[in-house]
Amino acid sequence: MFVEQGYSLAGVLRMATLGNAEILQLDDTLGSIAPGKLADIVLVEGNPLETLDALRQIRHVLKGGEVVAAASE
């Protein structure tokens, strides 16, 4: 919906991650990948900067730096 309104894919991803962490005042530990921050990451097939549909193709989910889910090969 945001892309249809003219937002860039990078802007949409930022809103969904760091932007929300900033709203919740949790950006010191969440919302981006940086030393000292919690490592909760979703690895996807494809590049979400090219198409947000890549986010539907989850390969691995990491929580606290550990793989907690992996797609069946």
TAMOWO-V241390 format. One record per backbone hydrogen bond with DSSP energy under -1.0 kcal/mol. NH is the residue of the N-H (numbers start at 1). CO is the residue of the C=O. If there is no record, write none. Layout:
((NH,CO) (NH,CO))
This chain:
((6,3) (7,2) (12,8) (13,9) (14,10) (15,11) (16,12) (17,13) (19,14) (21,17) (22,18) (23,19) (24,20) (25,22) (26,21) (29,26) (30,26) (37,34) (38,29) (40,38) (41,62) (43,60) (45,57) (50,47) (51,47) (54,51) (55,52) (56,53) (57,54) (59,43) (60,43) (61,69) (62,41) (63,66) (65,39) (66,63) (68,61) (69,61) (71,59))
